[in-house]
Amino acid sequence: MKITGIKSIRLRASIPPQGRFVSRSGQRSHRSTLLVQVVTDEGITGIGSCSGNGAILEVMIERVLKPLLIGKSPCEIKELWETSYFHSVAKELGSRGLGVVALSGVDVALWDILGKAKGEPLFKLLGGAARDKVSVYATALYPEAPAEVAKKALAFAEKGFRAAKIKVGFDLARDIEIVRAVRAELGSDFTLMTDANQGYTLGVALKAAEAFAACGAAFLEEPLFVEDIKGHAALRAQGKVPIALGENLHTRFAFENFIARGAVDILQPDVARAGGISEVVEIAGLAARHGLSVSFHTWGDAVALAASLHLAAALKNSGIMELDCTENPLRSELLTEPLEAQDGFMSPPEGAGLGIELDPKALERFAFSGAEELSPWQKALSA
């Protein structure tokens, strides 16, 4: 079997006003993604996901990865990843960043092909199920009146969720007020996480960690700028609350830097950013060797969610997994059989490969090819 084609599919879905929310990057009025289709000469097609839908990702896939992969066996995944990363992506596009994101989508698609060729779901290719179902926590609690956040958290508890994450990193006093309100509403048995999205300085983060620890927070995620390993290590050394991070780290090498300097407790790789399924397996292995757990970041589309579920089901040191519960048509409407949580748990699809099928009508409805301004180096790459 040989690879005969690679195609990028950009998608964008508008969010109605009642479903919009404000994050550290501003108000979210739409959701977007870029899917990758890898086609073979035996009629098997794999689907993957990249985090983001920028035109530059299309260029990277078309100009850098596609020439390397056409004509190769899609089942030699490890060799293809290493060839793509070490001999092309890292040299031409940088060892981190969008080049790795592009490779992530291709890698997921290759694993989908391998599973379909063998007639087995992805979690079996990864060694079999370490658990029958995956525990998920809800992400959808964004800054607003504390009582309103607490009300929404209670609604998740009533749906069967046993854990939820609160977005903090804005105003510390208000952040603490919100976390305390949610804890008071849900009681001590409900698991709460906090996520600052790199919004604090070290001094503020130290105060936040102490306050959130008093509220029984399971972890504080991305408290500082992602490159501040020293600051994260200082915060972790305080020992008030476990430190979680990883959604903005690319490849095992970035994670290893945090581990080596004692700067992280819980690793949160994103399969559509960190290097794909192949690299997430490496990251989980690295975590296991240091006695750490992984908790997958899954703020994306249904394809990335399916891949994450397979990984979370198969990897022994995978803990509770994130489930983005904000309004996202690219998660809820993209597949012919949507992936949904029941009583705070999810299971990976049982079909071969990722076990999912894209809805053609959804692909047509969310198709997006909007122009965007490219930086000088992006223009040079696409020339």
C-alpha positions in Angstrom: 0.0 0.0 0.0 1.3 3.4 -1.0 0.3 7.0 -0.2 -1.1 8.6 -3.4 -2.5 11.9 -2.1 -2.7 14.3 0.9 -5.5 16.9 1.1 -6.2 19.7 3.6 -9.7 20.6 4.5 -10.3 23.9 6.3 -13.5 24.3 8.3 -15.0 27.1 10.2 -18.3 27.3 12.1 -19.9 30.4 13.6 -21.1 30.4 17.2 -24.4 32.1 17.9 -24.3 35.0 20.3 -25.8 32.9 23.2 -22.9 30.4 22.9 -20.0 32.9 22.8 -17.6 33.3 25.6 -14.5 35.4 26.5 -11.1 33.7 26.9 -7.6 35.1 27.3 -7.5 35.7 23.6 -10.8 37.6 23.4 -14.4 36.7 22.6 -14.9 33.5 20.6 -17.3 34.1 17.8 -16.4 31.0 15.7 -14.5 27.7 15.9 -12.1 26.5 13.2 -9.9 23.6 12.3 -7.9 22.0 9.5 -8.5 18.3 8.7 -6.0 16.2 6.8 -6.9 13.4 4.4 -4.3 10.9 3.4 -5.3 8.7 0.4 -3.8 5.4 -0.6 -3.7 3.3 -3.7 -5.8 0.6 -2.0 -8.7 2.9 -1.5 -8.1 3.4 2.2 -8.3 7.0 3.4 -7.2 8.3 6.8 -8.4 11.4 8.5 -6.4 13.6 10.9 -6.7 16.9 12.7 -4.5 20.0 13.1 -5.2 22.5 15.8 -6.1 25.7 13.8 -7.1 26.3 10.2 -4.6 28.8 9.0 -3.7 28.9 5.3 0.0 28.5 6.3 -0.8 25.0 7.6 -2.0 24.1 4.2 1.2 25.4 2.7 3.3 23.4 5.1 1.4 20.2 4.3 1.5 20.8 0.6 5.0 22.1 0.2 6.9 20.3 3.0 5.2 17.1 4.1 3.4 15.9 0.9 6.6 15.6 -1.2 8.2 13.5 1.5 5.3 11.1 1.9 3.8 10.5 -1.6 4.8 7.0 -2.7 5.7 5.8 0.8 3.9 3.1 2.8 1.5 4.7 5.2 2.0 1.8 7.6 5.6 2.7 8.3 4.5 5.4 10.7 7.5 5.7 13.0 9.9 6.0 10.1 7.6 8.6 8.3 7.4 10.6 11.5 11.1 10.7 12.1 11.9 11.4 8.4 9.3 14.2 8.4 10.4 15.8 11.7 14.1 15.4 11.9 15.0 15.8 8.2 12.4 18.4 7.2 10.0 20.0 9.7 12.6 20.8 12.3 15.2 22.0 9.8 12.9 24.0 7.5 10.1 25.1 9.9 11.6 25.0 13.4 11.5 22.2 16.0 8.3 23.6 17.5 5.3 25.5 16.3 3.1 25.2 13.2 5.3 22.7 11.4 4.7 20.2 14.3 1.0 21.0 14.2 0.9 20.2 10.5 2.7 16.9 11.1 0.3 16.1 13.9 -2.6 16.0 11.5 -0.8 13.8 9.0 0.3 11.4 11.8 -3.2 10.9 13.1 -4.4 10.2 9.5 -1.7 7.5 9.1 -2.8 5.8 12.3 -6.3 5.9 11.0 -5.2 4.1 7.8 -3.2 1.5 9.8 -6.2 0.6 11.9 -8.5 0.4 8.9 -5.9 -1.8 7.1 -5.7 -4.2 10.0 -9.5 -4.0 10.8 -8.8 -2.9 14.4 -9.7 0.2 16.4 -6.8 2.5 17.3 -6.8 1.7 21.0 -6.0 -2.0 20.2 -3.1 -0.9 18.0 -1.8 1.0 21.0 -1.8 -2.1 23.2 -5.4 -2.6 24.1 -7.7 -0.9 26.5 -6.3 -0.1 29.9 -9.8 1.0 30.9 -13.3 0.3 29.6 -14.3 4.0 29.6 -12.6 7.3 30.0 -13.4 9.8 32.7 -13.8 13.3 31.3 -14.1 16.7 33.0 -16.1 19.6 31.6 -14.5 22.7 30.3 -17.0 25.5 29.9 -16.8 27.7 33.0 -15.6 31.2 31.9 -15.4 34.5 33.8 -18.8 36.0 34.7 -20.7 36.6 37.9 -19.6 34.0 40.5 -23.2 32.9 41.2 -23.7 32.4 37.4 -20.5 30.3 37.1 -21.6 28.2 40.1 -25.0 27.7 38.5 -23.4 26.4 35.3 -21.1 24.2 37.3 -24.1 22.7 39.1 -25.7 22.0 35.7 -22.7 19.9 34.7 -22.9 18.0 38.0 -26.5 17.3 37.4 -25.6 15.8 34.0 -23.3 13.3 35.7 -19.9 15.1 35.4 -17.8 14.5 38.4 -15.2 17.2 37.6 -15.1 20.6 35.8 -12.4 23.2 35.0 -12.7 26.9 35.8 -11.0 29.5 33.6 -9.0 31.9 35.7 -6.0 34.1 35.0 -7.9 37.4 34.7 -8.3 39.4 38.0 -7.0 37.4 41.0 -9.6 38.6 43.5 -12.4 37.8 41.1 -10.8 34.4 40.2 -10.7 33.4 43.8 -14.3 34.6 44.4 -15.5 32.4 41.4 -13.6 29.3 42.5 -14.9 29.7 46.1 -18.5 30.1 44.8 -18.3 26.9 42.7 -16.8 24.9 45.5 -19.5 26.1 47.9 -22.2 25.2 45.4 -20.9 21.7 44.6 -19.3 20.6 47.8 -16.1 18.8 48.5 -16.7 15.6 46.5 -16.8 17.3 43.1 -13.4 17.7 41.5 -12.4 21.3 40.4 -9.5 22.3 38.2 -8.3 25.8 37.4 -6.8 27.1 34.2 -5.0 30.5 33.9 -4.1 30.2 30.2 -0.7 31.8 31.0 -2.5 34.8 32.6 -0.5 35.2 35.8 2.9 36.6 36.8 4.8 34.4 39.3 3.9 36.6 42.2 0.2 36.5 41.4 0.4 32.8 40.7 1.9 32.0 44.1 -1.1 33.8 45.7 -3.5 32.0 43.3 -2.1 28.6 44.1 -2.5 29.1 47.8 -6.1 30.3 47.4 -7.1 27.5 45.0 -5.4 24.9 47.1 -7.6 26.0 50.0 -10.6 25.3 47.7 -9.3 21.8 47.0 -8.3 22.5 43.4 -6.9 19.3 41.7 -4.4 21.4 39.7 -3.5 24.9 38.3 -3.0 24.8 34.6 -0.7 27.0 32.6 -0.3 29.7 35.3 2.6 31.4 33.6 4.0 32.1 30.1 4.6 28.8 28.5 8.4 29.4 28.1 8.9 30.2 31.8 10.2 26.9 33.0 12.0 28.5 35.9 8.8 30.2 37.1 6.8 27.0 36.9 9.5 25.1 38.8 9.4 27.8 41.6 5.6 27.6 41.7 5.7 23.8 41.9 8.3 23.8 44.6 5.9 25.7 46.8 3.8 22.5 46.7 0.4 24.2 47.2 -1.3 22.8 44.2 -0.2 20.4 41.3 0.9 22.2 38.1 -0.5 21.0 34.8 0.6 22.2 31.4 1.3 21.0 27.8 -1.4 22.2 25.4 1.1 24.7 23.9 4.2 22.4 23.9 5.3 20.6 20.8 7.1 17.2 20.8 8.6 15.2 23.7 11.6 17.4 23.8 9.7 20.4 25.1 7.9 18.3 27.8 11.3 16.8 28.8 12.6 20.3 29.6 9.8 20.9 32.1 10.2 17.4 33.6 14.0 17.7 34.0 13.6 21.0 35.9 10.8 19.9 38.2 8.3 22.2 36.7 5.3 20.1 36.1 3.1 17.5 37.8 0.5 16.6 35.1 1.3 16.6 31.3 -1.4 17.8 29.0 -0.4 17.1 25.4 -2.8 17.9 22.6 -2.8 15.2 19.8 -3.5 17.8 17.2 -0.6 20.0 18.3 2.1 18.0 20.0 3.1 15.8 17.1 0.2 13.4 16.6 -0.5 10.0 18.0 3.1 8.8 17.6 4.5 11.7 19.6 1.8 11.6 22.3 2.7 8.0 22.9 6.3 9.1 23.4 5.3 11.9 25.7 3.2 9.5 27.8 6.1 7.1 28.0 8.3 9.9 29.1 5.8 10.8 31.8 5.5 7.2 33.0 9.3 6.9 33.4 9.2 9.9 35.8 6.1 8.8 37.7 3.8 11.4 36.1 0.4 11.2 34.6 -1.0 12.6 31.4 -4.4 14.3 31.0 -5.2 15.1 27.4 -6.0 18.6 26.2 -9.0 18.2 23.8 -10.2 21.7 23.0 -10.8 21.0 19.3 -12.9 19.1 16.7 -14.4 15.7 16.7 -11.5 14.0 14.9 -9.0 15.2 17.6 -11.5 14.1 20.3 -11.8 10.6 18.8 -8.0 10.3 18.7 -7.7 11.5 22.3 -10.3 9.0 23.5 -8.3 6.1 21.9 -5.1 7.3 23.6 -6.8 7.9 26.9 -8.4 4.4 26.8 -5.1 2.7 26.0 -2.3 4.5 27.9 -2.0 3.2 31.5 -0.9 6.5 33.0 -3.7 8.5 31.4 -5.9 10.2 34.0 -9.1 12.1 33.6 -9.4 13.8 30.1 -10.7 17.2 29.1 -14.0 17.6 27.3 -14.7 21.0 25.8 -18.3 21.6 26.5 -18.7 25.0 24.9 -20.7 25.3 21.8 -18.7 23.8 19.0 -20.4 22.5 15.8 -17.1 21.1 14.6 -17.3 18.7 17.5 -21.0 18.1 17.7 -22.0 18.1 14.0 -18.9 16.9 12.1 -19.5 13.1 12.4 -22.3 10.9 11.3 -22.3 9.5 14.9 -21.4 12.3 17.3 -19.2 11.5 20.3 -21.0 12.3 23.6 -20.4 11.9 27.3 -22.7 9.9 29.5 -22.5 10.5 33.3 -19.0 11.9 33.0 -17.5 9.1 30.9 -16.8 8.5 27.2 -15.6 5.5 25.2 -13.5 5.4 22.0 -15.3 4.4 18.9 -15.2 0.6 18.2 -14.8 0.8 14.5 -11.5 0.3 12.6 -8.9 3.1 12.9 -10.4 6.1 14.6 -13.8 4.5 14.1 -15.4 7.7 12.9 -17.1 8.8 9.7 -17.2 12.5 8.6 -20.7 13.8 7.7 -20.4 15.1 4.0 -23.1 17.7 4.6 -21.2 19.1 7.6 -18.0 19.3 5.5 -19.9 21.3 2.9 -21.7 23.4 5.5 -18.4 24.4 7.3 -16.1 24.6 4.3 -13.9 27.6 4.6 -11.2 29.1 2.3 -11.1 32.7 3.5 -8.0 34.7 2.7 -5.8 35.9 5.5 -2.8 38.1 5.8 0.5 36.2 5.9 3.7 37.4 7.5 6.7 37.9 5.3 8.2 34.5 6.1 4.9 32.8 5.5 4.6 34.5 2.1 8.1 33.4 1.2 7.3 29.8 2.1 4.1 29.8 0.0 5.7 31.5 -3.0 
